[in-house]
């Protein structure tokens, strides 16, 4: 799911995603253009982490596997 929101209220977007069970949210903002990073929000812990675009796919793969109780060795 992708959603564009220019209101600046990212917290409400996170809460809507949490309510329907989306485990991770990736936020693209001004830092994405300037520094090449995104913010990844995790539903269960409510933690947010800044991740470089080059590492995003591996980061999400590791988190999805962990979220499902799997490891990379199990693939």
Backbone torsions as a table, in degrees:
resi	resn	phi	psi	omega
1	UNK	NA	137.5	175.0
2	UNK	-124.6	141.9	179.7
3	UNK	-141.7	132.7	177.0
4	UNK	-101.0	130.5	-179.9
5	UNK	-142.0	115.9	-179.7
6	UNK	-102.8	10.2	-178.0
7	UNK	-75.0	-18.3	-178.5
8	UNK	84.9	6.6	-178.8
9	UNK	-105.4	70.9	-176.3
10	UNK	-65.4	-28.3	179.7
11	UNK	-58.4	-40.5	178.7
12	UNK	-66.1	-37.2	177.9
13	UNK	-65.1	-42.9	177.3
14	UNK	-59.6	-44.4	-177.8
15	UNK	-64.3	-39.1	177.5
16	UNK	-63.5	-42.4	177.8
17	UNK	-64.5	-40.7	177.7
18	UNK	-61.1	-40.3	-177.0
19	UNK	-62.9	-30.2	-179.7
20	UNK	-100.7	5.5	171.3
21	UNK	92.5	17.6	177.5
22	UNK	-74.5	118.4	-174.0
23	UNK	-72.9	-26.2	-177.4
24	UNK	-139.6	144.6	175.2
25	UNK	-126.6	133.8	178.0
26	UNK	-109.3	121.5	-178.9
27	UNK	-103.8	125.1	176.2
28	UNK	-105.5	124.7	-177.3
29	UNK	-141.5	-163.5	-179.2
30	UNK	-58.9	-34.1	178.6
31	UNK	-63.7	-28.6	178.9
32	UNK	-61.4	-44.5	-179.8
33	UNK	-72.2	-40.7	-175.5
34	UNK	-77.7	-45.4	-172.0
35	UNK	-113.8	-6.6	-179.0
36	UNK	71.8	35.0	-179.7
37	UNK	-126.5	159.2	173.3
38	UNK	-128.5	163.2	174.5
39	UNK	-106.9	128.4	178.3
40	UNK	-107.8	122.2	176.7
41	UNK	-102.0	134.5	-178.5
42	UNK	-108.1	125.4	-173.4
43	UNK	-59.3	-50.5	-170.2
44	UNK	-70.6	-40.6	-178.5
45	UNK	-94.6	-13.1	-174.7
46	UNK	61.1	17.6	178.0
47	UNK	-77.6	150.3	174.9
48	UNK	-125.6	137.8	-177.8
49	UNK	-136.1	138.8	176.7
50	UNK	-88.1	128.8	-175.3
51	UNK	-131.3	138.7	177.1
52	UNK	-71.8	151.0	-179.8
53	UNK	-58.5	-36.4	-179.4
54	UNK	-67.1	-22.7	-178.6
55	UNK	-103.8	-2.7	-172.5
56	UNK	-60.9	-46.2	-176.9
57	UNK	-61.7	-45.9	179.4
58	UNK	-66.2	-42.1	178.9
59	UNK	-56.6	-50.3	-179.0
60	UNK	-66.5	-39.2	178.1
61	UNK	-59.9	-46.3	179.2
62	UNK	-61.8	-42.0	-178.7
63	UNK	-68.6	-39.6	178.3
64	UNK	-64.5	-43.2	178.2
65	UNK	-61.5	-45.6	179.4
66	UNK	-62.7	-42.8	-179.5
67	UNK	-60.4	-32.4	-179.9
68	UNK	-91.1	-0.2	179.8
69	UNK	79.3	23.2	-178.3
70	UNK	-113.5	168.1	171.6
71	UNK	-126.1	166.8	178.3
72	UNK	-60.2	-26.3	179.4
73	UNK	-68.3	-21.5	-175.5
74	UNK	-84.0	-6.9	-178.1
75	UNK	-80.4	NA	NA
